[in-house]
Amino acid sequence: MSPFKALTVSLARTSLRDPATMLFSYAFPPALLVVLALSMGDQPGVDGHDTVDFISPNVMGFGVAFVGMFAGATTIGEWREKGVGRVLRSAPMPVSSILASALAVAVVSALVQAVLIVLTGFVPTVGVTLSPWAILTVVPVFLGTLLFYSLGMLFGLVLPTVTAVSLAVMIVVLPMGFASGALLPLEILPGWMHTLANFLPLTYLLDALRWPLTGVAELSDALIGIGVTGVVGAALFWAATKLMRWT
């Protein structure tokens, strides 16, 4: 087994043994979809789409952002606190491969999360209608995980403890969820938040998800969202690779 594969398998096993990871990755996002669908689903739709068709890509995007950033930040923090970094530093792998291994676990987790959200959408009380291009959702899910996992790693490199990292992620992601329109419709938010949304990475991830998942946005919006998410994600991963420290 190659060092990359061995490390990936080891990280995956560690992730599966963590109850908090299992809860927030696989239970929280589908539950959030059900709660929002039941509380907001009776509102009138737009352009022939039910309200839940707008809610489901928002939930998927928020889940990718929250879980991705939390996983990236806590992984780096735990490596440093538990001394794992010193072991990895001596491994016959470049830094980019080590971080790519951790990212691979996060991507698989995000894809499983996306599948669970889609399956939850089929429940009659939820009633999501998928677009014919729903399979293409894997592209923004991958790119969104790349972006937010890399952003989380940068937080983990800057902040001294796992506790501080976890708190910082909450402080960043939850307000971003509201300001980007993932948790509340932008139409009911103040005008200044509309302006702020244009500068938030989650806004572009949501744009990238809406067209392929449920068809509630234009293809042009999805392409712009995919482009911005991909470029920013690659830049952040490169930065994490260059700034990586093991102690």
C-alpha positions as CSV (number, residue, x, y, z in Angstrom):
1,M,0.0,0.0,0.0
2,S,1.4,3.4,-1.0
3,P,2.1,6.0,1.8
4,F,-0.7,8.2,0.4
5,K,-3.3,5.4,0.5
6,A,-2.2,4.2,3.9
7,L,-2.5,7.7,5.4
8,T,-5.9,8.3,3.7
9,V,-7.2,5.0,5.2
10,S,-5.9,5.9,8.6
11,L,-7.4,9.4,8.5
12,A,-10.7,7.9,7.3
13,R,-10.8,5.4,10.2
14,T,-10.1,8.2,12.7
15,S,-12.9,10.3,11.3
16,L,-15.4,7.4,11.5
17,R,-14.5,6.9,15.1
18,D,-15.3,10.5,16.1
19,P,-19.0,10.9,17.2
20,A,-19.0,14.6,16.6
21,T,-17.8,14.2,13.1
22,M,-20.5,11.6,12.4
23,L,-23.2,13.8,13.9
24,F,-22.3,17.0,12.1
25,S,-21.4,15.4,8.8
26,Y,-24.2,12.9,8.3
27,A,-27.1,13.8,10.7
28,F,-27.1,17.6,11.0
29,P,-27.5,18.6,7.3
30,P,-30.4,16.2,6.5
31,A,-32.1,17.2,9.7
32,L,-31.6,20.9,8.8
33,L,-33.2,20.3,5.4
34,V,-36.3,18.7,7.1
35,V,-36.6,21.6,9.6
36,L,-36.4,24.3,7.0
37,A,-38.7,22.4,4.6
38,L,-41.4,22.0,7.2
39,S,-41.0,25.6,8.5
40,M,-40.7,27.4,5.1
41,G,-42.0,24.9,2.6
42,D,-45.5,26.3,2.5
43,Q,-44.3,29.7,1.2
44,P,-45.1,30.3,-2.5
45,G,-42.4,29.2,-5.0
46,V,-40.9,31.0,-7.9
47,D,-40.9,30.2,-11.6
48,G,-42.7,26.9,-11.1
49,H,-40.3,25.7,-8.4
50,D,-41.4,24.9,-4.9
51,T,-39.7,26.7,-2.0
52,V,-38.0,23.5,-0.9
53,D,-36.1,23.4,-4.3
54,F,-34.4,26.6,-3.2
55,I,-33.8,25.4,0.3
56,S,-32.1,22.1,-0.6
57,P,-29.0,23.5,-2.4
58,N,-28.7,26.1,0.4
59,V,-28.5,23.3,3.0
60,M,-26.1,21.3,0.9
61,G,-23.8,24.3,0.5
62,F,-24.0,25.3,4.1
63,G,-23.2,21.7,5.1
64,V,-20.2,21.6,2.8
65,A,-18.9,24.9,4.2
66,F,-19.5,24.0,7.9
67,V,-18.2,20.5,7.9
68,G,-15.3,21.2,5.5
69,M,-14.0,24.2,7.4
70,F,-14.5,22.5,10.8
71,A,-12.7,19.4,9.6
72,G,-9.8,21.2,8.1
73,A,-9.2,23.4,11.1
74,T,-9.5,20.7,13.7
75,T,-7.4,18.3,11.8
76,I,-4.4,20.7,11.8
77,G,-5.1,21.7,15.4
78,E,-5.2,18.0,16.6
79,W,-2.1,17.1,14.6
80,R,-0.2,19.8,16.4
81,E,-1.6,19.2,19.9
82,K,-1.2,15.4,19.7
83,G,2.3,15.5,18.2
84,V,1.1,13.8,15.0
85,G,2.7,16.6,12.9
86,R,6.2,15.5,14.0
87,V,5.4,12.0,12.8
88,L,4.0,13.2,9.5
89,R,7.0,15.4,8.9
90,S,9.3,12.4,8.7
91,A,6.9,10.5,6.4
92,P,8.2,9.9,2.8
93,M,5.6,12.2,1.4
94,P,5.6,15.9,0.4
95,V,3.5,18.3,2.3
96,S,1.1,18.7,-0.6
97,S,0.4,14.9,-0.6
98,I,-0.2,14.8,3.1
99,L,-2.7,17.6,2.9
100,A,-4.3,16.1,-0.2
101,S,-4.8,12.8,1.7
102,A,-6.7,14.7,4.5
103,L,-8.6,16.5,1.8
104,A,-9.6,13.3,0.1
105,V,-11.2,12.0,3.3
106,A,-13.1,15.3,3.5
107,V,-14.3,15.1,-0.1
108,V,-15.6,11.6,0.3
109,S,-17.4,12.7,3.5
110,A,-18.9,15.6,1.7
111,L,-20.2,13.4,-1.1
112,V,-21.8,11.0,1.3
113,Q,-23.4,14.0,3.1
114,A,-24.7,15.3,-0.3
115,V,-26.2,11.9,-1.1
116,L,-28.0,11.8,2.3
117,I,-29.4,15.3,1.7
118,V,-30.7,14.1,-1.7
119,L,-32.3,11.0,-0.2
120,T,-33.9,13.1,2.5
121,G,-35.3,15.3,-0.2
122,F,-37.2,12.3,-1.6
123,V,-39.2,12.0,1.7
124,P,-42.8,13.0,0.8
125,T,-43.0,15.6,3.6
126,V,-39.9,17.3,2.1
127,G,-40.5,16.8,-1.6
128,V,-37.4,18.1,-3.4
129,T,-37.5,17.9,-7.2
130,L,-34.1,17.3,-8.7
131,S,-33.0,18.6,-12.1
132,P,-31.9,16.3,-14.9
133,W,-28.3,17.5,-14.3
134,A,-28.3,16.6,-10.6
135,I,-25.3,14.2,-11.0
136,L,-23.2,17.3,-11.8
137,T,-23.6,18.4,-8.3
138,V,-20.5,16.4,-7.5
139,V,-18.4,19.2,-9.1
140,P,-19.4,22.1,-6.8
141,V,-19.4,19.7,-3.8
142,F,-15.8,18.8,-4.5
143,L,-14.7,22.4,-5.2
144,G,-16.6,23.7,-2.1
145,T,-14.9,21.1,0.1
146,L,-11.5,22.1,-1.4
147,L,-12.2,25.8,-0.6
148,F,-13.6,25.4,2.9
149,Y,-11.3,22.6,4.0
150,S,-8.3,24.7,2.9
151,L,-9.7,27.8,4.6
152,G,-10.1,25.6,7.8
153,M,-6.5,24.4,7.6
154,L,-5.3,28.1,7.5
155,F,-7.4,28.8,10.6
156,G,-5.8,25.7,12.2
157,L,-2.3,27.0,11.4
158,V,-3.0,30.4,12.9
159,L,-4.9,29.6,16.1
160,P,-3.1,27.8,19.0
161,T,-5.6,25.2,20.2
162,V,-8.4,23.0,18.9
163,T,-10.8,24.8,21.2
164,A,-9.9,28.2,19.7
165,V,-10.1,26.8,16.2
166,S,-13.6,25.3,16.8
167,L,-14.9,28.6,18.2
168,A,-13.5,30.6,15.3
169,V,-15.1,28.3,12.8
170,M,-18.5,28.8,14.5
171,I,-18.0,32.5,14.5
172,V,-17.2,32.6,10.8
173,V,-19.5,30.0,9.3
174,L,-22.7,30.6,11.1
175,P,-22.9,34.4,10.2
176,M,-21.8,33.5,6.7
177,G,-24.7,31.1,6.4
178,F,-27.1,33.9,7.1
179,A,-25.4,36.6,5.1
180,S,-25.1,34.4,2.0
181,G,-28.7,33.5,2.0
182,A,-28.1,29.8,2.9
183,L,-30.2,29.9,6.1
184,L,-32.5,32.8,5.4
185,P,-33.7,34.3,2.1
186,L,-31.6,37.3,1.1
187,E,-34.8,39.1,0.2
188,I,-35.7,39.6,3.9
189,L,-32.2,40.7,5.0
190,P,-31.0,44.3,5.0
191,G,-29.5,45.8,1.9
192,W,-26.0,46.0,3.3
193,M,-26.0,42.2,3.7
194,H,-26.8,41.8,0.0
195,T,-23.6,43.8,-0.7
196,L,-21.6,41.7,1.8
197,A,-22.9,38.5,0.2
198,N,-21.0,39.4,-3.0
199,F,-17.7,38.9,-1.1
200,L,-18.5,35.6,0.6
201,P,-17.2,32.3,-0.8
202,L,-20.4,30.5,0.3
203,T,-22.5,32.8,-2.0
204,Y,-20.6,31.4,-5.0
205,L,-20.8,27.8,-3.8
206,L,-24.6,28.2,-3.5
207,D,-24.7,29.6,-7.0
208,A,-22.7,26.7,-8.2
209,L,-25.1,24.2,-6.6
210,R,-28.5,25.7,-7.5
211,W,-28.5,25.0,-11.2
212,P,-27.3,21.3,-11.2
213,L,-29.2,20.2,-8.1
214,T,-32.7,21.6,-8.6
215,G,-32.5,23.9,-11.6
216,V,-33.6,27.1,-9.6
217,A,-30.8,29.2,-11.1
218,E,-29.3,29.8,-14.5
219,L,-26.4,27.9,-16.0
220,S,-24.4,31.1,-16.3
221,D,-24.7,31.6,-12.5
222,A,-23.5,28.1,-11.9
223,L,-20.5,28.5,-14.2
224,I,-19.4,31.7,-12.4
225,G,-19.9,30.0,-9.0
226,I,-17.9,27.0,-10.1
227,G,-15.1,29.2,-11.5
228,V,-14.8,31.4,-8.4
229,T,-15.1,28.5,-6.0
230,G,-12.4,26.5,-7.9
231,V,-9.9,29.3,-8.2
232,V,-10.3,30.5,-4.6
233,G,-10.1,26.9,-3.4
234,A,-6.9,26.1,-5.3
235,A,-5.3,29.3,-4.0
236,L,-6.2,28.5,-0.4
237,F,-4.9,24.9,-0.7
238,W,-1.6,26.3,-2.2
239,A,-1.4,28.8,0.7
240,A,-2.0,26.0,3.3
241,T,0.7,23.9,1.6
242,K,3.3,26.7,1.7
243,L,2.4,27.9,5.3
244,M,2.2,24.4,6.8
245,R,4.1,23.9,10.1
246,W,4.2,20.8,12.2
247,T,4.6,22.1,15.7
